Amino acid sequence: MASGSKKVIYAALVGNALIAVTKFIAAAMTGSSAMLSEGIHSCVDTGNQVLLLYGLKRAQKPPDQKFPFGHGKEIYFWSFIVAILIFALGAGISIYEGIIHVLHPVPVEDPHINYIVLGLAMIFEGAAWYFAFKEFTKAKGKWSYVSAVKKGKDPALFVVLFEDSAAMLGLAAAFLGVFLGDITGIPYFDGGASIVIGLILACTALWLAYETKILLIGESANMPIVEGIRSIASSQDNIEHVNEVLTLHMGPDYILANVSLDFADRVSARSVERTIERIDNEIKNRFPQVKRIFIEAESRKHKES
């Protein structure tokens, strides 16, 4: 999963860096507000990809005394920061620039340059989007796309996909604004397109922030894993009842599990140890992402009281 995330991020990083330079050149040559907003958008996306790569690297640090469960949540933190940057920088500056150009419109000079840059940007951005979409489709398995975003634990994949999707919509808005301004001679379309781009980025950022916030706070493993752990524990001969199964994602591929079990009163301490060892091995063999398991021996009545 991590390698797939990195490939997606590297592809988006290279594409956005090249596109940002061309958009800024086009904006400087034509004075287009929409092109400037698109340049800012690509520049923010480039910085975001750097932050995601940094987050992935930090998340791979091994556990230590201060962080005994590792640093897996680093990727959740940096994904949340990315959402904030998209909202504050991308959306904020784009809307501001759009309002300024609507209040004080400036005719776009030689819009043909914008057409060329936007066409190239759509090709490069489309390629990056397709690559991200392909990896996301591979990772989602049998889930629907919406369910994959809600249930997925690797934000790097859907953050890049959301960014690239917003970029494609932004390019369409920029092209429409430049085109309408060109054929009608009305300069307000350019500023309006910039505002639309800002609103697209704001909506994208809010959705990303919501999804990554859940992971950052501490989301449980998906239900099939929880039920699988419960099934393994309940199938043991010495277990009277599975009181509770609590799980927590410490990273995309790191699940912490806490299982409360009511052992039969007749079993010896040695039998309890062997049962716990067997449960631990079976869970880890079936679900490799479950790295740490804590098993509590509690009576059912005590747990329910």
WOKAHU-V282036 format. One record per run of one state. SS is the DSSP state (helix for helix, strand for strand, loop for the rest). FROM is the first residue (numbers start at 1). LEN is the number of residues. Records with the same first field share a line. If there is no record, write none. Layout:
SS->FROM-LEN  FROM-LEN
This chain:
loop->1-1  31-2  60-14  104-7  141-4  152-3  185-3  218-5  235-4  252-2  264-5  287-3  298-2  305-1
helix->2-29  33-27  74-30  111-30  145-7  155-30  188-30  223-12  269-18  300-5
strand->239-13  254-10  290-8
